Amino acid sequence: MIAVSLLPIPSRISALAAERDALSLYPEERFSGIIRDVRFRCTSCGKCCTRAFNGHVFLLDRDVAAVRSIDPCALEPAPDPEFCDQNGIFYVSGYALKVKNDPDGSCWFLENNRCRIYDRRFSICRIYPYMLHREPDERGKVDWRQISGLERHGGYDAEISLEESMEIARETIAYEHAFLSQQIAFLECVQGLFLKAGLRHVQKIYDGQMREYRSGAPITVMAYYNGALEKQVICRNHDER
């Protein structure tokens, strides 16, 4: 099976649109039942708020707007840009929450294992560890994934009512739908720019620029937000190497 990230842009858009269509057909009641069976409860272990455990926190456009109203310094272009043109400019589908330079890579807003903006936390933080998208397992079989980090954090003894599980299911599906829509919009934006400006993705330049970045050199990243691409110049912190 060819990874979606290796396909041409029009094919990527089609694949994501098909994924979004499949998501719309997924029964809320089935997901609700899985949520009640898993019985997850947060124990405030703080693991999900660290890069060491959870990679990065990708933000929807509406969450980027919220972060900018709270603390603009908490934003950074999401890692692993999707494209790099022949001029060495990177393109990424959005922003992520910045992390601290501590051993675990703690979230910018995490203090003493507590979120200091918990009442205003962002979409992915609200639904985690629930998810609803398809991805391959360790054997390459593509299927629906509903829970992240199962048995690796939190507790699994909560009594979850039907009403609560349905609310979680709907919120998670809404997040996944918004995420896919943002990815599609980003690809359409890049496709239009590349056609208009005569740009193209060049993997060799991508790899070379990333090596320079890992060595401490700055790179230019065009981060997608709200229908446009915003220019950001970033440099990897030497403490991360």
C-alpha positions, 0 to 999 in steps of 0.5 A: 500500500502506498502511503498517502504522504507519497502521493501527488497532491490531487491524489492526497486530496482524494484520499483525505476526502474519502477518509472524511466520507468514511468518517461521516458514515461511522456510527456514533453509537458504535464509538460510544459503546467502545468509549464505555467499554474502555472506561478511561479516566484521567489520573493527571499523570501528565504523560499526554502533555509531553513530547516524549510520550505523545509527539506534538499537539497539532492545533486546528485553526480555531485553536491557533486563534485561541492560543494567540489570544492567550500567549502567542509565544506558545505556537510553533509550526507543526513538525515534519513539513509536507513539502519543500520547494526548489527554493528551500522553502517548507510548507506545513499544514498548521501549527503545534503547541510549543514545548519546553526544553525539559527532558520530557518536552513538556507542553508550554502550558504544563506546570507541576503536571497541571494545565494552567489553562485547563478551562480553555484547553484546545480541541485535541486536549479535550478529546484525548485519548479518544480518536477516530481515524484509520491507520495501519497497525504494526502488520500494515493492516489499515483499520479504525483506531479509537483510543491512543496510548491504551493502557499506557496512561490514566486509569480504566475503571470509570463508569461512563454514562451513555449520555457522556459517551455520546457527547465524547463520540460526537466531539471526537468525530467533529474534531477528526472531520475538522482536522481532515478538512483543514488538511484538504484545504492546506493541500488545495492552497499549496497546489494553487500556489505551486501552479501559479508560481511554478513551484514544485516539491523537491525531496533532495532539497527537503532532505538537505535543508532538514539536515541543516536544520538539525545542525542548528541552521534556520529554515523558512516555513510557510505555515497554513492558517485560516486559508493562507500561508504564514511565513515563519523562520525557525531554528532548532534549539541546540538543547534538542540535538 
